[in-house]
């Protein structure tokens, strides 16, 4: 008898916990496949410490292959789901397609950035949802401080040393708190003009910092931020963003080169394409995390509207705590539905408290309802994170110890450029690369009925006027003009134009290898690059410089390396913060698995 096939979409808090629990429950009696765009689980609550130079990037990642040895990992992003045929179509990291068949499907796709229809935000702001964005912010802040220290104009110096964070939830508060400490440490080595220091501004329309938390913890965080020098402005947000600064809702114009967007998230739009009952963008499930009328389909984490049995009539919020617990219950119920476990059980929870790391020895925490601040809160917060992480505990603790006794290394590595981490990307965990498939910027990252502003509809999301939109842009899944149609009872089918946009010849179907057998060869097939010689010359599709050719320098139109006389000069290299020249990059896959809501940090 063949083993049942279980496919899990996403390796965030919910997906990773579901895969780990199912692996232990089934003990080899089921074939478990995990589809995720990266080969690691990302511990999102510690991302602000990566951006501030406290932790190295690999410390907050946990290898899926190492920690889930009995689970087959498939790198890719889900494109569409055929519910009647019980198949999932996906696109790999190098643009190739594949199909996974399943007997049980667990949707744990996470969430995407929530954009509001504010002019200039999509073009000039950056989110904080994935590792590439944290690395970019770390480099960008370091560069701005160094440029400010060398600037002769006081106005330019002040603008470069002003950092605006929108959203005073968990992520925004921690980014501002750690950021102020990071830049203050930098200016000790690169002194600014006399009387000037870095300025961090935290904005939110809410009446107080951390509005979702207990009032005591909110006041503690507010006090620490203000003592550290953060300019906290509640009841205020951004009205417009420009290359030189932001216009606030109170009319003030703040000159800045840095706008960090931490206003929240929305469920991944993949679930919208299924044609099933929804609740504010989330897939409705019963207390057992099963989709009504679909015994083979389960959902958990940010994409699932799970009834809150502790608060009848409401649904559990989009937090990491709930996503982590959802994953365990969903896995147990999937195993029970296959006869591989005990009885099904509904999802119940009891909040044990929350923790917020404010940098150094400062934190706000309320374990078991006991409000703490200062050093005790800091100890509880870091102890919780060490206990909650599924790996890398010793390395994280070692980095914390070194940070306490040694100065931080503030250097720019330049590995992630501004254009590599657009705010409206559907995959913040994957940085955009020249010529890569995962480079799409789509309207699906926007939120709410008014979010699809006219610029998104007519200008490809750029707001630059007719005809100036990116060719690779696509509207959200399941929305008008998306190229997604529904058949049967919710099976999503993408039109052939999208298949062509993914770089496949017309009429060529996606790969359909069996779910129990891995694809032959690497996911990219023959498209995988094998060395420097495979890179295109400068100005050609892909946008890479001819310097990547063997020999190190471009030929410059002549065998001997000198340019031919009376010939046009080679095209100049693009600036660091601009994408390479060449045609627009083909759109990548629609679906992505994202870490849970930024409003969720530790639950003690």
Residue, then its C-alpha position, 0 to 999 in steps of 0.5 A: x500500500x502506497x504512503x499518503x502524500x502530504x504537501x505543506x505550503x510555506x515554512x514559516x512558523x505554522x508550516x515549519x511546526x506542522x512539518x516537524x510535528x507530522x514527521x514525528x507523528x507519522x514516523x515514515x508512514x506518510x510522504x511529507x513534502x514541504x514547498x518553500x522559496x528558501x531552504x531555511x526557517x526564519x526566526x522573524x522576531x530577531x530580525x531587528x537585531x540583524x539590522x542593528x548589527x547585533x546578530x549575524x544573518x545566519x543566526x536567525x535562520x534554521x536549515x530545513x534539511x538539517x532539522x527536518x530530515x524525514x521531509x522532502x524539501x522542494x524549493x519554489x513558490x506555489x502558482x495555483x492549486x487544482x482542488x478537484x485534481x488535488x495537484x499544486x503547481x509551483x515555480x522553482x527558483x530558476x523559473x522552471x515549473x513543477x507539479x505536486x500531487x497530494x492526499x492532504x494539503x496544508x496551507x501555511x503561506x503566511x502574509x505579505x506587506x500591507x501597502x496603503x494608497x499613499x503616494x510615493x510609499x511603494x517607490x521610496x519605502x522599504x519593508x521589514x519582512x525578510x532577511x534581505x530587507x534587514x541586510x539592506x537596512x543595515x547597509x543603508x543606515x551605515x552608509x547614510x551615517x558615513x555620508x553624513x559625517x563627510x557632508x559639508x552641508x549641514x542640511x544634507x547631513x541632517x537629512x541623511x541622519x534622519x530615519x523615519x519608521x512608520x508603524x509602532x507595532x512590535x516590529x516598528x518599535x524594535x527597529x526604532x529602538x535598536x536603530x537609535x542605539x546602532x547609529x549612536x554607536x556609529x557616530x562615536x567613530x564618525x562624529x557629525x557636525x557639532x550639536x548634531x546626532x542621528x534622529x529616529x522618528x517613529x510614527x503611527x496613527x494609533x494613540x500609543x506605542x504597541x497599541x495591541x499590548x497591555x498599557x503598562x508595557x506600552x508606557x514602558x516601551x514609550x519611556x525607553x524610546x524617548x529616553x534613548x532619543x527616538x522622536x515618538x509621534x502618535x496620531x501621525x503618519x505619512x501623507x506622501x513620500x518623495x526622494x528627499x523626504x516625507x510629508x506627514x499628515x500634520x503638514x510637516x515635511x521631514x527631510x530624510x533618505x530612509x523610510x521604513x514601512x512596518x504598518x502590518x501585513x495581509x494574508x498571502x493572496x494565494x488563498x484568494x484564488x481558491x474561490x472558497x469562503x474568506x474572512x478579511x482575506x483569510x481562508x475560513x476554517x473550522x476549529x480543527x483547522x480544516x476547510x469546511x467541505x474539503x476534507x483534504x484541505x487544512x490551513x493555519x497561520x496568517x492565511x487561516x481565519x481560525x475561530x477563537x474558542x476563548x472569544x466566541x464570534x472572533x478569530x485568532x489574530x495574525x501573530x507568531x504565537x498563534x501560527x506556531x500553535x496552529x501548526x502543531x494542531x493542524x499536523x495532529x489533525x492531518x495525521x488523525x484524518x489519515x488514521x496515523x494519529x489520535x483523535x482530532x482536537x480543536x484549537x484552543x490557546x491561553x496567552x502567557x504574555x508578550x515580550x519586546x526587545x528594546x536593545x541592550x538591557x532594555x525590554x518590556x515583558x509581561x510573563x504570566x501577566x506580571x509586568x516587567x521592565x529594565x534588566x529583568x524584562x531583558x533577561x526574560x525576553x532573551x531567555x524566551x527567544x532562546x527557548x523558542x528558537x528551533x536551532x542556533x541557540x548557542x550561536x545566538x547566545x554567543x553573539x549576544x555575549x560578544x555584543x555586550x563586550x565588544x564594539x559592533x562592526x559597522x561596515x557596508x557589504x553592499x550585497x543587497x541593493x535598494x532595487x533588490x528589495x522593493x516594498x511591493x514585492x510578493x516575496x520579501x524573503x527572496x532578494x531580486x536578482x538580475x534576470x531571475x524569476x522571483x522579481x515580480x512586483x505585484x498589486x497583491x501586496x497592497x491591502x484593502x479595497x482602496x489600495x489598488x490605486x489608479x497608478x497600480x492599475x494603469x502604470x504597473x504599480x510605478x505611478x510614473x504615468x501611462x506606459x511607464x509601468x514595469x512589464x513584469x507587474x501583475x495584479x493580485x491573484x483572484x482580482x480582476x485582470x489577474x489572469x486567474x480563472x476558477x474552475x470546478x470548486x475553486x481550482x485556479x488556472x492561470x492564463x497562458x500569458x502568465x506562463x509566457x511571462x515566466x520565460x517558458x515557450x508558448x504552449x509548454x506546460x509546467x513539469x509534472x514529475x510525480x510527487x514521490x519522485x524528485x525532479x531530475x537534476x537541479x530545479x533550474x534544469x539547463x538554465x542553471x548558470x555554471x560559471x562566470x562565462x554564462x553571465x550576459x554582457x553589459x546592456x544585454x538581457x539580465x543586465x550583468x556587466x561584461x566584466x563577469x567574462x573570463x579574464x576579469x575585464x570586458x573586451x571593449x569591442x576589440x580582442x586586445x581590450x582597447x575600444x575601437x576608434x570612432x565607435x560608441x563608448x560602452x554603456x555605463x554601469x548603473x548606480x548601486x541603487x538602480x537595477x541593471x540596464x536591460x529589458x524588464x525582468x519577467x514576473x516570478x511566481x505569485x505565491x510565497x511563504x512569509x514569516x508571520x505577522x510583524x505584530x507578533x513577537x515572543x509569547x512568554 
